[in-house]
Amino acid sequence: MKKYAPALVVDVVLIVVFAALGRSSHEEVLDLVGLAGTAWPFLGGLTVGWFLVVWLYRDKFDAFAAAPTGLLVWVSTLVGGMLLRAATGQGTATAFILVATAFLGVTLIGWRVLARVMRRSETRTR
């Protein structure tokens, strides 16, 4: 699990950034309690996604792969986050769902694509 920790950390940081940007865009206080309250549903969904990926692809798990890892982590983060928000009375307006879908998709899959491209570039220049 040690070698996958950097990927998990990047995912967590991106979700915290998502929560911070959302709170900031709505002029909400950026304190630790508020940030945690916004981020936790998505961190819960992320956790489910990581468990699913590790369980489903345990023999060939690649935390840095855009597919299937990035796709599954993105979908579980989004769906799990929205379900947890709905269950706890937090907002799930259509516009928010669309913004969350786009942001989380671009970031949770995008950083993996960029990492793969950078790795390929490194191996070609050696």
PABAVEX-637336 format. One record per residue (C-alpha): residue number from 1; residue in three letters; chain; x, z, y. Coordinates in nm, 2 decimals. Example, Ala and Ser with C-alpha at 12.3 -4.5 7.8 and 13.67 -1.06 7.14 Angstrom:
// PABAVEX-637336
<r><resi>1</resi><resn>Ala</resn><chain>A</chain><xx>1.23</xx><zz>0.78</zz><yy>-0.45</yy></r>
<r><resi>2</resi><resn>Ser</resn><chain>A</chain><xx>1.37</xx><zz>0.71</zz><yy>-0.11</yy></r>
This chain:
// PABAVEX-637336
<r><resi>1</resi><resn>Met</resn><chain>A</chain><xx>0.00</xx><zz>0.00</zz><yy>0.00</yy></r>
<r><resi>2</resi><resn>Lys</resn><chain>A</chain><xx>0.30</xx><zz>0.06</zz><yy>0.22</yy></r>
<r><resi>3</resi><resn>Lys</resn><chain>A</chain><xx>0.36</xx><zz>-0.31</zz><yy>0.28</yy></r>
<r><resi>4</resi><resn>Tyr</resn><chain>A</chain><xx>0.00</xx><zz>-0.36</zz><yy>0.38</yy></r>
<r><resi>5</resi><resn>Ala</resn><chain>A</chain><xx>-0.01</xx><zz>-0.08</zz><yy>0.64</yy></r>
<r><resi>6</resi><resn>Pro</resn><chain>A</chain><xx>0.10</xx><zz>-0.31</zz><yy>0.93</yy></r>
<r><resi>7</resi><resn>Ala</resn><chain>A</chain><xx>-0.20</xx><zz>-0.54</zz><yy>0.87</yy></r>
<r><resi>8</resi><resn>Leu</resn><chain>A</chain><xx>-0.44</xx><zz>-0.25</zz><yy>0.86</yy></r>
<r><resi>9</resi><resn>Val</resn><chain>A</chain><xx>-0.29</xx><zz>-0.11</zz><yy>1.18</yy></r>
<r><resi>10</resi><resn>Val</resn><chain>A</chain><xx>-0.33</xx><zz>-0.44</zz><yy>1.35</yy></r>
<r><resi>11</resi><resn>Asp</resn><chain>A</chain><xx>-0.70</xx><zz>-0.45</zz><yy>1.24</yy></r>
<r><resi>12</resi><resn>Val</resn><chain>A</chain><xx>-0.76</xx><zz>-0.10</zz><yy>1.37</yy></r>
<r><resi>13</resi><resn>Val</resn><chain>A</chain><xx>-0.59</xx><zz>-0.17</zz><yy>1.70</yy></r>
<r><resi>14</resi><resn>Leu</resn><chain>A</chain><xx>-0.80</xx><zz>-0.48</zz><yy>1.75</yy></r>
<r><resi>15</resi><resn>Ile</resn><chain>A</chain><xx>-1.12</xx><zz>-0.29</zz><yy>1.69</yy></r>
<r><resi>16</resi><resn>Val</resn><chain>A</chain><xx>-1.02</xx><zz>-0.02</zz><yy>1.93</yy></r>
<r><resi>17</resi><resn>Val</resn><chain>A</chain><xx>-0.94</xx><zz>-0.29</zz><yy>2.19</yy></r>
<r><resi>18</resi><resn>Phe</resn><chain>A</chain><xx>-1.28</xx><zz>-0.45</zz><yy>2.12</yy></r>
<r><resi>19</resi><resn>Ala</resn><chain>A</chain><xx>-1.45</xx><zz>-0.11</zz><yy>2.19</yy></r>
<r><resi>20</resi><resn>Ala</resn><chain>A</chain><xx>-1.24</xx><zz>-0.05</zz><yy>2.50</yy></r>
<r><resi>21</resi><resn>Leu</resn><chain>A</chain><xx>-1.32</xx><zz>-0.39</zz><yy>2.64</yy></r>
<r><resi>22</resi><resn>Gly</resn><chain>A</chain><xx>-1.69</xx><zz>-0.35</zz><yy>2.57</yy></r>
<r><resi>23</resi><resn>Arg</resn><chain>A</chain><xx>-1.70</xx><zz>-0.01</zz><yy>2.73</yy></r>
<r><resi>24</resi><resn>Ser</resn><chain>A</chain><xx>-1.50</xx><zz>-0.14</zz><yy>3.03</yy></r>
<r><resi>25</resi><resn>Ser</resn><chain>A</chain><xx>-1.73</xx><zz>-0.44</zz><yy>3.08</yy></r>
<r><resi>26</resi><resn>His</resn><chain>A</chain><xx>-2.03</xx><zz>-0.21</zz><yy>3.10</yy></r>
<r><resi>27</resi><resn>Glu</resn><chain>A</chain><xx>-1.85</xx><zz>0.02</zz><yy>3.33</yy></r>
<r><resi>28</resi><resn>Glu</resn><chain>A</chain><xx>-1.86</xx><zz>0.31</zz><yy>3.08</yy></r>
<r><resi>29</resi><resn>Val</resn><chain>A</chain><xx>-1.60</xx><zz>0.58</zz><yy>3.09</yy></r>
<r><resi>30</resi><resn>Leu</resn><chain>A</chain><xx>-1.29</xx><zz>0.51</zz><yy>2.88</yy></r>
<r><resi>31</resi><resn>Asp</resn><chain>A</chain><xx>-1.24</xx><zz>0.85</zz><yy>2.74</yy></r>
<r><resi>32</resi><resn>Leu</resn><chain>A</chain><xx>-1.15</xx><zz>0.93</zz><yy>2.38</yy></r>
<r><resi>33</resi><resn>Val</resn><chain>A</chain><xx>-1.49</xx><zz>1.05</zz><yy>2.28</yy></r>
<r><resi>34</resi><resn>Gly</resn><chain>A</chain><xx>-1.67</xx><zz>0.75</zz><yy>2.42</yy></r>
<r><resi>35</resi><resn>Leu</resn><chain>A</chain><xx>-1.42</xx><zz>0.51</zz><yy>2.27</yy></r>
<r><resi>36</resi><resn>Ala</resn><chain>A</chain><xx>-1.45</xx><zz>0.67</zz><yy>1.93</yy></r>
<r><resi>37</resi><resn>Gly</resn><chain>A</chain><xx>-1.83</xx><zz>0.66</zz><yy>1.96</yy></r>
<r><resi>38</resi><resn>Thr</resn><chain>A</chain><xx>-1.82</xx><zz>0.29</zz><yy>2.02</yy></r>
<r><resi>39</resi><resn>Ala</resn><chain>A</chain><xx>-1.54</xx><zz>0.21</zz><yy>1.77</yy></r>
<r><resi>40</resi><resn>Trp</resn><chain>A</chain><xx>-1.64</xx><zz>0.42</zz><yy>1.47</yy></r>
<r><resi>41</resi><resn>Pro</resn><chain>A</chain><xx>-1.92</xx><zz>0.19</zz><yy>1.33</yy></r>
<r><resi>42</resi><resn>Phe</resn><chain>A</chain><xx>-1.68</xx><zz>-0.10</zz><yy>1.32</yy></r>
<r><resi>43</resi><resn>Leu</resn><chain>A</chain><xx>-1.40</xx><zz>0.10</zz><yy>1.18</yy></r>
<r><resi>44</resi><resn>Gly</resn><chain>A</chain><xx>-1.64</xx><zz>0.20</zz><yy>0.90</yy></r>
<r><resi>45</resi><resn>Gly</resn><chain>A</chain><xx>-1.72</xx><zz>-0.16</zz><yy>0.83</yy></r>
<r><resi>46</resi><resn>Leu</resn><chain>A</chain><xx>-1.35</xx><zz>-0.24</zz><yy>0.84</yy></r>
<r><resi>47</resi><resn>Thr</resn><chain>A</chain><xx>-1.28</xx><zz>0.03</zz><yy>0.58</yy></r>
<r><resi>48</resi><resn>Val</resn><chain>A</chain><xx>-1.55</xx><zz>-0.12</zz><yy>0.35</yy></r>
<r><resi>49</resi><resn>Gly</resn><chain>A</chain><xx>-1.39</xx><zz>-0.46</zz><yy>0.40</yy></r>
<r><resi>50</resi><resn>Trp</resn><chain>A</chain><xx>-1.04</xx><zz>-0.34</zz><yy>0.31</yy></r>
<r><resi>51</resi><resn>Phe</resn><chain>A</chain><xx>-1.17</xx><zz>-0.16</zz><yy>0.00</yy></r>
<r><resi>52</resi><resn>Leu</resn><chain>A</chain><xx>-1.36</xx><zz>-0.48</zz><yy>-0.11</yy></r>
<r><resi>53</resi><resn>Val</resn><chain>A</chain><xx>-1.06</xx><zz>-0.71</zz><yy>-0.06</yy></r>
<r><resi>54</resi><resn>Val</resn><chain>A</chain><xx>-0.83</xx><zz>-0.48</zz><yy>-0.25</yy></r>
<r><resi>55</resi><resn>Trp</resn><chain>A</chain><xx>-1.08</xx><zz>-0.43</zz><yy>-0.53</yy></r>
<r><resi>56</resi><resn>Leu</resn><chain>A</chain><xx>-1.18</xx><zz>-0.80</zz><yy>-0.56</yy></r>
<r><resi>57</resi><resn>Tyr</resn><chain>A</chain><xx>-0.84</xx><zz>-0.95</zz><yy>-0.52</yy></r>
<r><resi>58</resi><resn>Arg</resn><chain>A</chain><xx>-0.62</xx><zz>-0.67</zz><yy>-0.65</yy></r>
<r><resi>59</resi><resn>Asp</resn><chain>A</chain><xx>-0.41</xx><zz>-0.90</zz><yy>-0.86</yy></r>
<r><resi>60</resi><resn>Lys</resn><chain>A</chain><xx>-0.34</xx><zz>-1.14</zz><yy>-0.57</yy></r>
<r><resi>61</resi><resn>Phe</resn><chain>A</chain><xx>-0.41</xx><zz>-0.93</zz><yy>-0.26</yy></r>
<r><resi>62</resi><resn>Asp</resn><chain>A</chain><xx>-0.25</xx><zz>-1.06</zz><yy>0.05</yy></r>
<r><resi>63</resi><resn>Ala</resn><chain>A</chain><xx>-0.34</xx><zz>-0.85</zz><yy>0.36</yy></r>
<r><resi>64</resi><resn>Phe</resn><chain>A</chain><xx>-0.20</xx><zz>-1.12</zz><yy>0.59</yy></r>
<r><resi>65</resi><resn>Ala</resn><chain>A</chain><xx>-0.42</xx><zz>-1.41</zz><yy>0.45</yy></r>
<r><resi>66</resi><resn>Ala</resn><chain>A</chain><xx>-0.68</xx><zz>-1.55</zz><yy>0.67</yy></r>
<r><resi>67</resi><resn>Ala</resn><chain>A</chain><xx>-0.89</xx><zz>-1.63</zz><yy>0.36</yy></r>
<r><resi>68</resi><resn>Pro</resn><chain>A</chain><xx>-1.01</xx><zz>-1.45</zz><yy>0.18</yy></r>
<r><resi>69</resi><resn>Thr</resn><chain>A</chain><xx>-0.88</xx><zz>-1.13</zz><yy>0.34</yy></r>
<r><resi>70</resi><resn>Gly</resn><chain>A</chain><xx>-0.95</xx><zz>-1.21</zz><yy>0.71</yy></r>
<r><resi>71</resi><resn>Leu</resn><chain>A</chain><xx>-1.29</xx><zz>-1.36</zz><yy>0.63</yy></r>
<r><resi>72</resi><resn>Leu</resn><chain>A</chain><xx>-1.40</xx><zz>-1.06</zz><yy>0.42</yy></r>
<r><resi>73</resi><resn>Val</resn><chain>A</chain><xx>-1.26</xx><zz>-0.81</zz><yy>0.66</yy></r>
<r><resi>74</resi><resn>Trp</resn><chain>A</chain><xx>-1.43</xx><zz>-0.98</zz><yy>0.96</yy></r>
<r><resi>75</resi><resn>Val</resn><chain>A</chain><xx>-1.78</xx><zz>-1.01</zz><yy>0.79</yy></r>
<r><resi>76</resi><resn>Ser</resn><chain>A</chain><xx>-1.77</xx><zz>-0.65</zz><yy>0.66</yy></r>
<r><resi>77</resi><resn>Thr</resn><chain>A</chain><xx>-1.65</xx><zz>-0.52</zz><yy>1.00</yy></r>
<r><resi>78</resi><resn>Leu</resn><chain>A</chain><xx>-1.93</xx><zz>-0.71</zz><yy>1.18</yy></r>
<r><resi>79</resi><resn>Val</resn><chain>A</chain><xx>-2.21</xx><zz>-0.64</zz><yy>0.93</yy></r>
<r><resi>80</resi><resn>Gly</resn><chain>A</chain><xx>-2.11</xx><zz>-0.29</zz><yy>0.86</yy></r>
<r><resi>81</resi><resn>Gly</resn><chain>A</chain><xx>-2.06</xx><zz>-0.21</zz><yy>1.22</yy></r>
<r><resi>82</resi><resn>Met</resn><chain>A</chain><xx>-2.40</xx><zz>-0.35</zz><yy>1.32</yy></r>
<r><resi>83</resi><resn>Leu</resn><chain>A</chain><xx>-2.58</xx><zz>-0.17</zz><yy>1.04</yy></r>
<r><resi>84</resi><resn>Leu</resn><chain>A</chain><xx>-2.41</xx><zz>0.16</zz><yy>1.13</yy></r>
<r><resi>85</resi><resn>Arg</resn><chain>A</chain><xx>-2.50</xx><zz>0.11</zz><yy>1.50</yy></r>
<r><resi>86</resi><resn>Ala</resn><chain>A</chain><xx>-2.86</xx><zz>0.04</zz><yy>1.41</yy></r>
<r><resi>87</resi><resn>Ala</resn><chain>A</chain><xx>-2.88</xx><zz>0.34</zz><yy>1.18</yy></r>
<r><resi>88</resi><resn>Thr</resn><chain>A</chain><xx>-2.75</xx><zz>0.57</zz><yy>1.45</yy></r>
<r><resi>89</resi><resn>Gly</resn><chain>A</chain><xx>-2.96</xx><zz>0.43</zz><yy>1.74</yy></r>
<r><resi>90</resi><resn>Gln</resn><chain>A</chain><xx>-2.69</xx><zz>0.24</zz><yy>1.91</yy></r>
<r><resi>91</resi><resn>Gly</resn><chain>A</chain><xx>-2.76</xx><zz>-0.11</zz><yy>2.05</yy></r>
<r><resi>92</resi><resn>Thr</resn><chain>A</chain><xx>-2.76</xx><zz>-0.42</zz><yy>1.85</yy></r>
<r><resi>93</resi><resn>Ala</resn><chain>A</chain><xx>-2.89</xx><zz>-0.67</zz><yy>2.11</yy></r>
<r><resi>94</resi><resn>Thr</resn><chain>A</chain><xx>-2.86</xx><zz>-1.04</zz><yy>2.02</yy></r>
<r><resi>95</resi><resn>Ala</resn><chain>A</chain><xx>-2.60</xx><zz>-1.10</zz><yy>2.29</yy></r>
<r><resi>96</resi><resn>Phe</resn><chain>A</chain><xx>-2.39</xx><zz>-0.81</zz><yy>2.16</yy></r>
<r><resi>97</resi><resn>Ile</resn><chain>A</chain><xx>-2.41</xx><zz>-0.94</zz><yy>1.81</yy></r>
<r><resi>98</resi><resn>Leu</resn><chain>A</chain><xx>-2.29</xx><zz>-1.28</zz><yy>1.93</yy></r>
<r><resi>99</resi><resn>Val</resn><chain>A</chain><xx>-2.01</xx><zz>-1.14</zz><yy>2.13</yy></r>
<r><resi>100</resi><resn>Ala</resn><chain>A</chain><xx>-1.90</xx><zz>-0.91</zz><yy>1.85</yy></r>
<r><resi>101</resi><resn>Thr</resn><chain>A</chain><xx>-1.91</xx><zz>-1.20</zz><yy>1.60</yy></r>
<r><resi>102</resi><resn>Ala</resn><chain>A</chain><xx>-1.69</xx><zz>-1.42</zz><yy>1.82</yy></r>
<r><resi>103</resi><resn>Phe</resn><chain>A</chain><xx>-1.44</xx><zz>-1.15</zz><yy>1.92</yy></r>
<r><resi>104</resi><resn>Leu</resn><chain>A</chain><xx>-1.40</xx><zz>-1.00</zz><yy>1.58</yy></r>
<r><resi>105</resi><resn>Gly</resn><chain>A</chain><xx>-1.38</xx><zz>-1.33</zz><yy>1.41</yy></r>
<r><resi>106</resi><resn>Val</resn><chain>A</chain><xx>-1.12</xx><zz>-1.47</zz><yy>1.65</yy></r>
<r><resi>107</resi><resn>Thr</resn><chain>A</chain><xx>-0.91</xx><zz>-1.16</zz><yy>1.64</yy></r>
<r><resi>108</resi><resn>Leu</resn><chain>A</chain><xx>-0.94</xx><zz>-1.04</zz><yy>1.28</yy></r>
<r><resi>109</resi><resn>Ile</resn><chain>A</chain><xx>-0.89</xx><zz>-1.39</zz><yy>1.14</yy></r>
<r><resi>110</resi><resn>Gly</resn><chain>A</chain><xx>-0.68</xx><zz>-1.53</zz><yy>1.43</yy></r>
<r><resi>111</resi><resn>Trp</resn><chain>A</chain><xx>-0.39</xx><zz>-1.28</zz><yy>1.41</yy></r>
<r><resi>112</resi><resn>Arg</resn><chain>A</chain><xx>-0.35</xx><zz>-1.36</zz><yy>1.04</yy></r>
<r><resi>113</resi><resn>Val</resn><chain>A</chain><xx>-0.34</xx><zz>-1.74</zz><yy>1.11</yy></r>
<r><resi>114</resi><resn>Leu</resn><chain>A</chain><xx>-0.08</xx><zz>-1.68</zz><yy>1.38</yy></r>
<r><resi>115</resi><resn>Ala</resn><chain>A</chain><xx>0.13</xx><zz>-1.46</zz><yy>1.15</yy></r>
<r><resi>116</resi><resn>Arg</resn><chain>A</chain><xx>0.12</xx><zz>-1.73</zz><yy>0.88</yy></r>
<r><resi>117</resi><resn>Val</resn><chain>A</chain><xx>0.22</xx><zz>-2.00</zz><yy>1.13</yy></r>
<r><resi>118</resi><resn>Met</resn><chain>A</chain><xx>0.51</xx><zz>-1.78</zz><yy>1.26</yy></r>
<r><resi>119</resi><resn>Arg</resn><chain>A</chain><xx>0.63</xx><zz>-1.70</zz><yy>0.91</yy></r>
<r><resi>120</resi><resn>Arg</resn><chain>A</chain><xx>0.64</xx><zz>-2.07</zz><yy>0.82</yy></r>
<r><resi>121</resi><resn>Ser</resn><chain>A</chain><xx>0.83</xx><zz>-2.14</zz><yy>1.14</yy></r>
<r><resi>122</resi><resn>Glu</resn><chain>A</chain><xx>1.08</xx><zz>-1.88</zz><yy>1.06</yy></r>
<r><resi>123</resi><resn>Thr</resn><chain>A</chain><xx>1.14</xx><zz>-2.01</zz><yy>0.71</yy></r>
<r><resi>124</resi><resn>Arg</resn><chain>A</chain><xx>1.19</xx><zz>-2.37</zz><yy>0.84</yy></r>
<r><resi>125</resi><resn>Thr</resn><chain>A</chain><xx>1.45</xx><zz>-2.26</zz><yy>1.10</yy></r>
<r><resi>126</resi><resn>Arg</resn><chain>A</chain><xx>1.66</xx><zz>-2.07</zz><yy>0.85</yy></r>
